[in-house]
Amino acid sequence: MIAKIIISANEDENRMGLLENGILMEYLVERKEEQHLVGSVFKGKVCNVVRGIQAAFVDIGLEQNAFLYLGNKKDVTEGQSLIVQISKDARGTKGPTATREITLPGRYVVLLPQADYVGISRKITDKEERERLNTICEGVRPVGMGIVVRTAATGVARELLERDVQELAADWKVLAARERVAKAPCLLRRELDLPIRIVRDYLRPELTEIVIDNLPIYKRVEELLAEMPQAQDIRVTLYQGLEDIFEYHKQGEAVAGISDRQVTLPSGGYLVIDHTEAMTVIDVNSGKFSGRENLEETIMQINREAALEIARQLRLRDIGGIIVVDFIDMHTDNHKREIINSLQQALKGDKMHPKVQDITVLNLVEITRKKSRQNLSSVLYTPCPVCNGSGRVQSRENLSLEIKRRLRTLLKRRSSSKNLLITANPWLAEWLVSKDLRAWERELACTLKVEADASLHVESFMILDNSGVDK
């Protein structure tokens, strides 16, 4: 596999695309006015402790308080100041999620100031290399602190690992000094911006090129990679074209399709992706594909393609939480196991480490995927002001019947005018005009007129008499 990173950065936003074999697999967007908090460290003040949910709400100086899960710990009280690190960004009406377990990620290791052990990334599978790294880190880690060795540390010399640990320990020393003198709530340490985090978190043997359209960031990335021996073969390119960098690399259509509800599969089948408050539901459909051999093989081909595409869509759209997939019905255990294995294999490259549950008798598969940042759709889109996010408005038939019911009720009043004006949005007004208003007039014994008002919501209307008095 060949991996490539595209970075677009300007004063308004940062965008990153990860391509694997030329296919867009991940797409991240961070806007300057929308704070990305994951990894940032705050000195907060506990506003209230809710024992019923074993949690506290902590004022960190932002509009929304942070949610801090306490478990069975009883050492947090209202009004107390404490250090917390953000583990999940705010989502909708929910504030950010915080933790008291501080981690400071570096190029090769993650420093755990409040722990006391050495851990090795599971992706480092060579026994001798794991032992080498463990020995080095036991020798260089600060007393009373822990270290987790990252995959990028594979083959890295002791001197570089020691330098990384020393830099992180110095960062913690500065952070702790700030905490002693700062008044809560306040920010103690901000996480790095997107381009630099990408270099830190996405370095891997398959990565061959990073393309950047911003000169200062291009220089910073070059300097960072120059200090990393395992990154010497990665080419850093400055893009200076007039065309948008994603369009130039033929990814414009892939980016535009991130919000599509329907995703087409190579065979002609398709996925339907729907989001609810509690979960994301993905339905697999055969579409126009009818197969060439037998029904079971047709079903399997679509389900195989769906498993691969679902793994990609979870990463591309950064879908977190509970995901339920409705595969096309399979009738043998072997076929079900094959699809589960394909899905698990396809998800191995996902940094959020999704977990796939077994398939049910209804051919439903549950996937859980870690949430850390805002869902990409919530960054790119806002609920529709017309349907309020439901995706639907009342039909014109239903609205016209509602108007007729209101007219009947209104005309039963003795003082009611018999000459009425119906004002509605043009979408509804056009429908009403096209109907047989004369029949309504005969049935209701009144005179009716319809006028359009574009300022009205599509589901709104007014019934007025000829003097303009609102009834």
C-alpha positions in Angstrom: 0.0 0.0 0.0 1.2 3.5 -0.8 0.0 6.4 1.4 0.0 10.1 0.6 -1.1 13.1 2.7 -2.6 16.3 1.2 -2.7 19.4 3.5 -4.4 22.6 2.7 -4.0 25.4 5.2 -5.0 29.1 5.2 -6.2 31.7 7.7 -9.7 30.3 7.8 -9.3 26.5 8.0 -7.0 23.5 7.8 -7.9 20.5 5.7 -6.1 17.1 5.5 -6.7 14.2 3.2 -5.1 10.7 3.6 -4.9 8.8 0.3 -4.2 5.0 0.3 -3.4 3.7 -3.2 -5.0 6.9 -4.6 -8.3 6.5 -2.7 -9.4 9.1 -0.2 -9.6 7.3 3.2 -9.6 10.1 5.7 -10.6 13.8 5.5 -10.2 16.2 8.5 -11.3 19.8 8.7 -10.6 22.3 11.4 -12.0 25.8 11.3 -10.3 28.6 13.1 -13.6 29.8 14.7 -14.4 26.2 15.9 -12.0 25.1 18.6 -10.5 21.7 18.4 -9.9 20.8 22.1 -8.9 17.2 22.2 -5.5 16.9 23.9 -5.6 20.4 25.4 -5.0 20.7 29.1 -7.0 23.0 31.4 -7.0 24.0 35.0 -10.7 23.8 35.7 -13.1 24.5 38.6 -15.7 21.9 39.6 -19.1 23.4 39.3 -21.2 20.5 40.5 -20.8 16.8 41.3 -23.6 14.5 40.3 -23.2 11.3 42.3 -26.2 9.7 40.5 -24.2 9.5 37.2 -20.8 9.4 39.0 -19.6 12.5 37.2 -18.7 16.2 37.7 -19.1 19.2 35.5 -16.0 21.3 35.3 -15.8 25.0 34.2 -12.8 25.3 31.9 -13.4 28.8 30.8 -15.5 28.0 27.7 -19.2 28.4 26.9 -19.9 24.7 27.9 -18.7 23.0 31.0 -16.6 19.8 30.5 -18.0 16.4 31.6 -15.7 14.5 33.9 -16.5 10.9 34.7 -15.5 10.0 38.3 -16.4 6.4 38.6 -16.2 5.4 42.3 -13.7 8.1 43.2 -14.9 10.4 46.0 -12.0 12.9 46.0 -13.7 15.6 43.9 -15.8 18.3 45.5 -17.7 21.3 44.3 -15.5 24.4 44.0 -12.3 22.3 43.8 -9.6 23.2 41.2 -8.0 20.4 39.2 -6.1 19.7 36.0 -8.1 18.0 33.2 -7.3 17.0 29.6 -10.0 17.0 26.9 -10.6 13.6 25.4 -13.7 14.4 23.3 -14.7 17.6 21.6 -18.1 19.2 22.3 -20.9 17.8 20.2 -24.2 19.6 19.7 -25.6 20.5 23.1 -23.1 18.2 24.9 -20.0 19.9 26.2 -16.5 18.4 25.9 -15.5 15.3 27.8 -12.5 15.5 30.1 -10.2 13.1 31.9 -7.8 13.5 34.9 -5.3 11.1 33.3 -3.0 13.5 31.4 -1.0 12.3 28.4 1.6 14.2 26.5 2.2 12.7 23.0 5.6 13.1 21.4 7.1 11.8 18.1 8.1 8.4 19.5 6.6 8.1 22.9 3.6 9.3 25.0 4.5 10.6 28.4 2.1 9.7 31.3 3.1 12.1 34.1 0.7 10.4 36.6 1.5 6.8 35.8 4.5 4.6 36.6 5.0 1.9 33.8 6.3 1.3 30.3 3.9 0.2 27.6 4.7 -0.8 24.0 2.4 -0.3 21.0 0.7 -3.6 20.0 1.6 -2.8 16.4 5.3 -3.5 17.2 5.2 -7.3 17.0 8.9 -8.2 16.8 9.9 -9.6 20.2 13.5 -8.4 20.2 12.5 -4.9 19.2 9.9 -4.8 22.0 12.5 -5.9 24.5 15.0 -3.3 23.2 12.5 -0.5 23.4 11.3 -1.5 26.9 14.9 -1.6 28.2 15.7 1.9 26.7 12.5 3.4 28.1 12.9 1.9 31.5 16.3 3.6 31.6 15.2 7.1 30.3 11.8 7.6 31.8 11.5 10.2 34.6 11.1 8.7 38.1 7.4 8.3 38.9 6.2 8.8 35.4 5.1 6.3 32.7 5.8 6.0 29.0 3.9 4.4 26.1 6.1 3.7 23.1 4.5 4.6 19.8 4.8 2.5 16.6 7.0 5.2 15.1 9.7 4.3 17.6 10.5 1.1 15.7 14.2 1.0 15.0 14.8 4.5 16.5 18.1 5.0 18.3 18.3 5.5 22.1 19.5 9.1 21.8 16.4 10.1 19.9 14.0 8.3 22.3 15.8 9.9 25.2 15.5 13.4 23.7 11.8 12.9 23.0 11.2 11.9 26.6 13.3 14.8 27.9 11.3 17.3 25.8 8.0 15.9 27.0 9.2 15.9 30.6 10.2 19.6 30.2 6.8 20.4 28.8 5.2 18.7 31.9 7.4 20.7 34.2 6.3 24.0 32.5 2.6 22.9 32.6 2.8 22.0 36.3 4.5 25.4 37.1 1.7 27.2 35.3 -0.9 25.2 37.1 0.5 26.3 40.5 0.2 30.0 39.8 -2.8 30.1 37.4 -6.3 30.8 38.6 -9.0 28.4 37.4 -10.5 28.3 34.9 -7.7 28.7 32.3 -5.9 26.9 29.5 -2.5 25.4 30.5 -1.5 23.7 27.2 -3.0 23.8 23.7 -2.8 20.8 21.4 -0.7 21.3 18.3 -2.5 22.5 15.1 -3.7 20.0 12.5 -0.7 20.0 10.1 1.9 19.3 12.8 -0.3 16.7 14.5 -0.5 14.9 11.2 3.2 14.6 11.0 3.3 13.3 14.6 0.3 10.9 14.3 0.3 9.7 10.7 4.0 8.7 10.2 4.1 5.2 8.9 6.2 3.0 6.6 3.6 3.3 3.8 3.7 7.1 3.8 5.7 8.2 0.7 4.6 11.9 0.2 3.2 14.9 1.9 1.8 17.7 -0.3 1.2 21.1 1.3 -0.1 24.3 -0.2 1.1 26.7 2.6 4.8 27.8 2.6 5.3 28.4 6.4 3.7 25.0 7.2 5.7 23.3 4.4 8.9 24.6 6.1 7.8 23.5 9.5 7.0 20.0 8.3 10.3 19.7 6.5 12.1 20.7 9.6 10.2 18.1 11.7 10.8 15.3 9.3 14.5 16.2 9.0 14.9 15.3 12.7 13.2 11.9 12.2 15.4 9.2 10.7 12.5 7.0 9.7 11.0 9.9 7.7 14.0 10.4 5.4 12.3 8.7 2.4 9.1 10.8 2.7 9.0 13.5 0.0 7.6 16.8 1.1 6.1 18.9 -1.8 5.0 22.5 -1.9 1.9 22.9 -4.1 1.7 26.3 -5.7 -1.0 25.9 -8.3 -4.0 28.1 -8.6 -6.5 25.2 -8.5 -7.7 23.9 -5.2 -5.2 21.3 -4.0 -7.8 18.6 -3.6 -9.3 19.3 -7.1 -5.7 19.1 -8.5 -5.2 15.7 -7.0 -8.6 14.6 -8.4 -10.2 14.3 -5.0 -12.8 17.0 -5.4 -15.6 14.5 -6.2 -14.7 12.3 -3.2 -14.8 15.3 -0.8 -18.1 16.5 -2.2 -19.6 13.0 -1.8 -18.8 12.8 1.9 -22.3 14.0 2.8 -24.2 11.8 0.4 -26.8 9.6 2.0 -26.3 6.9 -0.7 -23.0 5.4 -1.6 -22.7 3.3 -4.8 -20.8 0.0 -4.8 -18.7 -1.2 -7.8 -21.3 -3.9 -8.7 -24.2 -1.5 -8.8 -25.4 -2.2 -5.2 -25.4 0.7 -2.7 -25.2 1.7 0.9 -27.7 4.0 2.6 -26.2 5.9 5.6 -28.6 7.5 8.2 -27.7 9.2 11.4 -29.8 9.2 14.5 -29.3 10.7 18.0 -28.1 7.3 19.4 -26.4 5.6 16.4 -25.6 5.5 12.7 -27.5 2.9 10.6 -26.1 1.6 7.4 -28.3 -0.4 5.0 -26.8 -2.6 2.3 -28.9 -2.8 -0.9 -28.5 -4.9 -4.1 -29.7 -2.0 -6.3 -29.5 -2.8 -10.0 -27.0 -5.7 -9.6 -28.6 -9.1 -10.4 -25.5 -11.3 -10.5 -24.3 -13.8 -13.0 -24.4 -17.1 -11.2 -26.8 -17.8 -8.3 -28.6 -15.8 -5.6 -26.2 -16.6 -2.8 -23.1 -15.6 -4.8 -24.8 -12.4 -5.9 -25.6 -11.6 -2.2 -22.0 -12.4 -1.2 -20.5 -10.2 -3.8 -22.5 -7.2 -2.7 -21.8 -7.9 1.0 -18.1 -8.2 0.3 -18.0 -4.9 -1.5 -20.2 -3.4 1.3 -17.8 -4.5 4.1 -14.8 -2.8 2.4 -16.8 0.4 1.6 -18.3 0.6 5.1 -14.8 0.5 6.7 -13.7 3.3 4.4 -16.8 5.4 5.1 -16.4 5.2 8.8 -12.9 6.7 8.5 -13.8 9.1 5.8 -16.8 10.6 7.6 -15.3 10.1 11.0 -18.4 8.3 12.2 -18.2 7.4 15.9 -20.3 5.7 18.6 -22.6 2.8 17.7 -22.9 1.8 14.1 -25.5 -0.9 13.0 -25.1 -2.5 9.6 -27.9 -4.3 7.9 -26.3 -6.7 5.4 -28.3 -8.6 2.8 -29.5 -11.8 4.3 -26.9 -14.6 4.2 -28.0 -18.2 4.9 -24.8 -20.0 5.9 -22.5 -19.5 8.8 -19.4 -19.7 6.6 -20.6 -16.7 4.6 -21.4 -14.8 7.7 -18.0 -15.4 9.1 -16.4 -14.4 5.8 -18.1 -11.0 5.9 -17.2 -10.4 9.6 -13.6 -11.3 8.8 -13.5 -9.0 5.8 -15.0 -6.1 7.8 -12.5 -6.6 10.7 -9.6 -6.8 8.2 -10.7 -3.6 6.4 -10.9 -1.8 9.7 -7.4 -2.6 10.8 -6.0 0.6 9.4 -8.4 2.8 11.4 -6.7 4.8 14.2 -10.0 4.8 16.2 -9.7 1.0 16.6 -13.4 0.0 15.8 -14.7 -3.1 17.4 -16.9 -5.5 15.4 -19.5 -7.6 17.2 -20.8 -10.9 15.9 -23.5 -11.0 13.3 -27.1 -11.6 14.5 -29.7 -13.9 13.1 -31.2 -10.9 11.3 -27.8 -10.3 9.6 -27.2 -7.1 11.7 -23.7 -6.2 12.6 -22.9 -3.8 15.5 -19.7 -1.8 15.3 -18.4 0.6 18.0 -16.0 3.3 17.1 -14.3 5.8 19.4 -15.5 9.4 19.3 -12.9 12.0 20.0 -13.6 15.0 17.7 -16.8 16.4 16.3 -18.4 14.3 13.6 -17.3 15.6 10.2 -20.9 16.2 9.1 -21.4 18.6 12.1 -18.4 20.6 11.0 -19.4 20.8 7.4 -23.2 21.1 7.8 -25.9 22.6 10.0 -29.5 21.4 10.4 -31.8 22.6 7.6 -33.7 25.7 8.7 -36.7 24.5 6.8 -37.1 20.9 8.1 -35.0 21.4 11.3 -32.8 18.4 10.4 -35.7 15.9 10.0 -35.2 15.7 6.2 -38.9 16.2 5.7 -41.7 18.8 5.6 -45.4 18.3 5.6 -46.8 17.5 2.1 -48.9 20.1 0.4 -51.9 17.8 0.4 -51.7 17.6 4.2 -51.2 21.3 4.6 -54.2 22.1 2.3 -56.4 19.8 4.4 -55.2 21.6 7.5 -56.1 24.9 6.0 -59.6 23.6 5.1 -60.1 22.4 8.7 -59.1 25.8 10.0 -61.5 27.4 7.5 -64.4 25.3 8.7 -63.7 26.1 12.4 -63.3 29.8 11.6 -66.5 30.1 9.5 -68.6 28.6 12.4 -68.1 31.8 14.3 -71.0 34.2 13.9 -68.7 37.2 13.6 -66.4 35.7 11.0 -65.9 37.3 7.6 -67.1 35.3 4.6 -64.5 36.9 2.4 -61.1 35.4 3.3 -57.5 35.7 2.2 -55.0 32.8 2.5 -51.4 33.8 2.7 -48.8 31.1 2.3 -45.2 30.4 1.1 -45.1 30.3 -2.8 -44.5 26.5 -2.7 -47.8 26.0 -0.9 -49.6 29.0 -2.5 -49.0 27.6 -6.0 -50.5 24.3 -5.0 -53.6 25.9 -3.5 -54.2 28.0 -6.6 -54.0 24.9 -8.7 -56.7 23.3 -6.7 -60.5 23.9 -7.3 -61.0 26.8 -4.8 -64.5 27.4 -6.3 -65.5 24.0 -4.9 -64.1 25.0 -1.5 -66.2 28.2 -1.7 -69.4 26.4 -2.5 -68.8 23.8 0.2 -67.9 26.4 2.9 -70.1 29.3 1.7 -67.4 31.9 1.5 -65.1 33.7 -1.0 -61.4 32.7 -1.0 -58.3 34.4 -2.4 -54.7 33.1 -2.2 -51.5 35.2 -2.1 -47.8 34.1 -1.9 -45.4 35.4 0.7 -41.8 34.2 0.4 -41.0 35.2 4.0 -43.2 32.5 5.4 -41.9 29.0 6.3 -43.1 26.4 3.8 -45.4 24.9 6.5 -46.8 28.2 7.6 -49.9 30.1 6.5 -52.3 32.8 7.6 -56.0 33.2 7.1 -57.1 36.9 7.0 -60.3 38.7 6.2 -60.5 41.4 3.6 -59.8 44.1 6.1 -56.4 42.5 6.9 -57.4 41.4 10.4 -55.6 38.2 11.4 -58.1 35.5 12.4 
